[in-house]
């Protein structure tokens, strides 16, 4: 059965090809923060319980350590994301001021620079001159166009620090609680906690890969491999320290 075709009104008001495909929002900041938060939460807490469990402590201590790691890590991630995105946005705003001043002082040179940019993109000289002149009729638009081509960022589409921080906080909590599930359900087994953590790494890796149209299997296995390295190293440290602690 063929897919239903859009009506004439939808086609008339749509951008070219908007009716048959769309693009993901890659500038909102939430996806990177959410993915990083979930993966960091999983790796951090799975490694944490591996290290603590490897030292031979009881299940209550493992749970206490895991919950403490969840809370501390979630706030650390959120604050870090907020500061990072805010700083990046402030840097963009500073570049906007630089470009605005330059266009006010040297409007002809800036317009000529845009002509060169358009020509390098494949426009004829005449078309590039016309297009640059029209762009520079609106100073704010001219600033955006210059920075988009010169720096690869659009000042009007800056990510939200709050969205990034919230996504990171929430997904870190989700990732960090996964390896604790067996303990919270009463199964005092380090193997069970690490197994559930490994399954979580596979799932998060596959979900992250789905946003990039990459192989879900490869993404899942890659994330599991990274996690195994961190868990093994932490477990070894915990085991070595545990051996040296008097019983």
C-alpha positions in Angstrom: 0.0 0.0 0.0 1.4 3.4 -1.0 1.9 6.1 1.5 -0.7 8.9 1.5 0.4 11.9 -0.5 0.2 15.5 1.0 -2.5 17.8 -0.3 -1.9 20.7 -2.6 -2.1 23.2 0.2 0.6 21.4 2.2 2.8 21.3 -0.8 2.3 25.0 -1.6 3.2 26.1 1.9 6.1 23.7 2.5 9.7 24.4 2.0 11.5 22.3 -0.7 11.3 18.6 0.2 9.8 19.5 3.6 6.9 17.3 2.8 9.0 14.1 2.4 11.8 14.5 4.9 12.8 16.5 8.0 16.0 17.2 9.8 16.7 16.7 13.5 17.4 19.8 15.7 21.2 19.6 16.1 21.6 23.0 17.8 19.2 22.6 20.8 21.9 21.2 23.1 19.6 18.6 24.8 20.6 15.5 22.8 24.3 15.8 23.5 23.7 16.5 27.1 21.2 13.7 27.6 23.3 11.2 25.8 26.5 12.2 27.7 24.5 12.2 31.0 23.1 8.8 30.6 26.4 7.2 29.5 28.3 9.0 32.2 25.8 7.9 34.9 26.0 4.3 33.8 29.7 4.1 33.5 30.3 6.1 36.7 28.0 4.2 39.0 28.7 0.8 37.4 32.4 1.4 38.0 31.7 2.8 41.4 29.8 -0.3 42.7 32.5 -2.5 41.0 35.2 -0.7 42.9 33.4 -0.7 46.2 32.1 -4.2 45.7 35.6 -5.3 44.8 36.9 -4.1 48.1 34.6 -6.6 49.8 32.1 -4.3 51.6 28.5 -5.3 52.4 25.5 -4.5 50.2 24.4 -1.6 52.3 27.7 0.2 51.7 27.4 -0.5 48.0 23.9 1.0 47.9 25.0 4.0 50.0 28.0 4.6 47.7 25.9 4.2 44.6 23.2 6.7 45.8 25.8 9.2 46.9 27.5 8.8 43.5 24.2 9.3 41.7 23.4 12.5 43.6 26.8 14.0 43.4 27.3 13.1 39.8 23.9 14.4 38.7 24.5 17.8 40.2 28.1 17.9 38.9 27.0 17.0 35.4 24.1 19.5 35.4 26.3 22.4 36.7 29.0 21.5 34.3 26.6 21.5 31.3 25.1 24.8 32.4 28.5 26.5 32.8 29.8 25.0 29.5 26.8 26.0 27.4 26.5 29.4 29.1 30.2 30.1 28.4 29.9 29.0 24.8 26.9 31.2 24.3 28.7 34.2 25.9 31.6 33.6 23.6 29.2 33.7 20.6 27.6 36.9 21.9 31.1 38.4 22.2 31.8 37.5 18.6 28.5 39.1 17.6 29.7 42.4 19.2 33.0 42.1 17.3 31.2 41.5 14.0 28.7 44.3 14.7 31.4 46.8 15.4 33.4 45.7 12.3 30.3 46.2 10.0 29.6 49.6 11.5 33.2 50.8 10.9 34.0 49.0 7.6 30.7 48.3 5.9 32.2 48.2 2.4 35.0 45.8 3.4 32.5 43.5 5.2 30.2 43.4 2.2 33.2 42.7 -0.1 34.1 39.9 2.2 30.7 38.4 1.9 30.9 38.7 -1.9 34.1 36.6 -1.7 32.3 34.0 0.5 29.4 33.7 -1.9 31.7 33.5 -4.9 33.7 30.7 -3.2 30.3 28.9 -2.7 29.8 28.9 -6.5 27.9 32.0 -7.2 28.8 34.2 -10.2 30.4 37.6 -9.3 27.3 39.5 -10.3 25.0 37.2 -8.3 27.3 37.3 -5.3 27.4 41.1 -5.3 23.6 41.4 -5.5 23.1 38.8 -2.8 25.7 40.5 -0.5 24.1 43.9 -1.0 20.6 42.5 -0.1 22.0 40.7 3.0 23.6 43.9 4.2 20.3 45.9 3.9 19.5 44.2 7.3 22.4 44.7 9.8 21.3 41.9 12.2 20.9 39.5 9.3 24.3 40.4 7.9 25.9 39.7 11.3 24.2 36.3 11.5 25.2 35.4 7.9 28.9 36.5 8.4 29.2 34.5 11.7 27.5 31.5 10.2 30.0 31.3 7.4 33.1 32.5 9.3 32.6 30.5 12.6 30.1 27.9 11.6 27.6 29.0 14.3 24.2 30.8 14.0 23.9 33.4 16.8 20.1 33.1 16.6 20.1 29.4 17.3 22.1 29.1 20.5 21.4 26.1 22.8 19.7 26.6 26.1 21.9 26.2 29.2 18.8 25.2 31.3 17.7 22.6 28.8 21.2 21.1 28.6 21.6 21.1 32.4 18.1 19.5 32.9 18.7 16.9 30.3 22.1 16.0 31.8 20.7 15.8 35.3 17.8 13.7 34.5 19.6 11.2 32.2 22.5 10.9 34.6 20.1 9.9 37.3 18.5 7.3 35.0 21.8 5.9 34.0 23.3 5.9 37.5 20.3 4.0 39.1 20.4 1.1 36.6 23.4 -0.8 38.1 21.8 -0.3 41.6 18.5 -2.0 40.6 19.4 -5.5 41.8 20.5 -4.2 45.1 17.4 -2.1 45.5 15.3 -5.2 44.8 17.1 -7.1 47.5 19.6 -9.1 45.4 22.9 -8.6 47.1 25.0 -9.6 44.1 27.8 -7.6 42.6 27.6 -9.8 39.5 23.9 -8.9 39.1 24.6 -5.2 39.4 27.4 -5.3 36.9 25.3 -7.4 34.5 22.4 -5.0 34.6 24.9 -2.1 34.2 26.3 -3.8 31.1 22.9 -4.3 29.6 22.2 -0.6 30.3 25.4 0.3 28.4 24.3 -1.7 25.4 20.8 -0.1 25.4 22.1 3.4 25.8 24.8 2.9 23.1 22.1 1.6 20.7 19.7 4.4 21.4 22.5 7.0 20.9 23.4 5.4 17.6 19.8 5.6 16.4 20.0 9.4 16.4 23.0 9.3 14.1 21.8 6.6 11.6 24.8 4.6 12.6 24.8 0.8 13.3 23.0 0.2 16.6 24.9 -3.0 17.2 28.2 -1.1 16.7 27.1 1.7 19.0 26.0 -0.7 21.7 29.2 -2.8 21.6 31.4 0.3 21.5 29.7 1.7 24.6 29.9 -1.6 26.4 33.6 -1.9 25.6 34.3 1.6 27.0 32.3 0.7 30.1 34.1 -2.6 30.6 37.5 -0.9 30.6 36.4 1.6 33.3 34.7 -1.1 35.4 37.7 -3.4 35.2 40.1 -0.7 36.2 37.9 0.4 39.1 37.3 -3.1 40.3 41.0 -3.8 40.3 41.7 -0.7 42.4 38.9 -1.7 44.8 40.2 -5.2 45.1 43.8 -4.1 45.7 42.7 -1.6 48.4 40.3 -4.1 50.0 43.1 -6.6 50.4 45.2 -4.0 52.2 42.5 -3.1 54.7 42.5 -5.1 58.0 39.4 -7.1 58.5 
